[in-house]
Amino acid sequence: MDTVIKNITLVDGTGRAPIEGAVVVIRDGKVVYAGTASGWKEAGRDFVELDLRGHFVLPGLLDAHVHWSGSGEVDSQFHAPTGQMALEILSNARKNLAAGITTVRDLGGWSEGDHRSDREIHPCQTA
């Protein structure tokens, strides 16, 4: 079943002006349409419609320099037991996602555990 998000302001990331009253259609977890309402033609499929008037949609952001194991501490030596560090890494990943950052490049830090956690978070996105 498709999800149709309507009446949003769409920032498409190309530098063009935002599109007000836009539509985004999601099918099987993938965006299949994003644009003007007049450009979307319902094709007789079942869908869930969400009216998000007053909200904005934009592409996920990319951060090409992160250290999952650090939280901005002055001391760059990250010392913590493995379990505690794993929770720190997870917390930092969640903070990034909540801020709209959907893709990162982790430049390393605490241990190989950083990179193992990357593979567990999204196996297709580790370098």
N, C-alpha and C positions, 0 to 999 in steps of 0.2 A: 504494500500500500504506500502510495506517495504521501509526502508531507509538503503542503503548499503554504509557504510563509508569505503573507501579503501585507501591503500598506506600510512597508518599511522604507527607510532611507538607505540605499545601497551605495557604499563606497567601494568601487571595484578595484582600487589599487593601481589604476593605469594613469592617474593624474587628471582624468576627466572629471567634470562636475558630478557631485553625488546625484543619484537618481531617486527622486521622491516618489512615493507610491509604488515602489518596485515589488517584484515577486521573486522568490527563490523557491525552487522545487527540488526536493530531495527524494531520491529513489534508491532503495537498497544501500543506504548510507552514503550515497554520492550525490553531489550537486549536479543536476542534469539541466537546470536552467537558472539563470540569474540575469534579470534585466527588467525592462519596462513591463507593466501589466498588459499593455496592448500586444506585446510580443509573445505572450504565453497563451497557448491554445489548449484548453482541457480536452483530452483525447478520450473521453469516456471511461477513464480509469477511476477506481476508487481512490479517494484521498482524504487525508485529515487536513483541515484548513485552520491555520493560526493567524489571527489578525493581530499584528504587533505594531499597530499605529503608534508613532512616537519613538520607536526604537531604531537603532542603526545596526547594519550588518556590514562587516568588512572581512577581507581575507585574513587568515592567520598570519601572525607576524613571525619573523625569523630572527634569532639571536645567534650570531656566528662566533661568540666568545663567552662561554659560560664555564663555571667550575661548580658542578652539582654539589660538591662537598663543602663549599664555602658559602658564607652568608654575608660577605663584606667585612669580615673581621680584619683588624689591622695586622694581626699575626698570621702570616700565610702558612704557617705550620699547622695543619689540621690534625689534631691529636684527639682521638676518641675511640672507645671500644667499637668493635665491628657493628653490633646491634644499634648502638646510638648513632653511628655515622650513617647506617642504612636509613634510619628514620630522618636524619638531616637531609640526605639526598632526596628522599621521597617528598619531604616538605618543600624543598626548593623546586622540585619538578612541578608540584601542585601550584606553587606561587606563580611560576612562569605561565602555566596553562591558564590560570585565573586572570592573568594580565593580557591574555590574547596571544601569547607566544606559543605556536604549535610546532615549530621546528627549531632545534638547537644543534650547535656543534660544541660538544664538551671537550675542552682542551686538557682535561686531566686534573688530577689533584691528589686526593688522599691515597688511592691504591687502585689496583686492577678492579676493585669492587665498584668504582665509579662506572667503568665501562660495562661491567656485568649488569649493573642496574639499567644502563642505557638499553641494552639488548632486551631486557625484560619489559621496559616501558613500551618500546615499539621496535620489534625485531628488524623491521625493514629500514629504519632510519639511522642506524649506527654506521660510523665511518671506520 
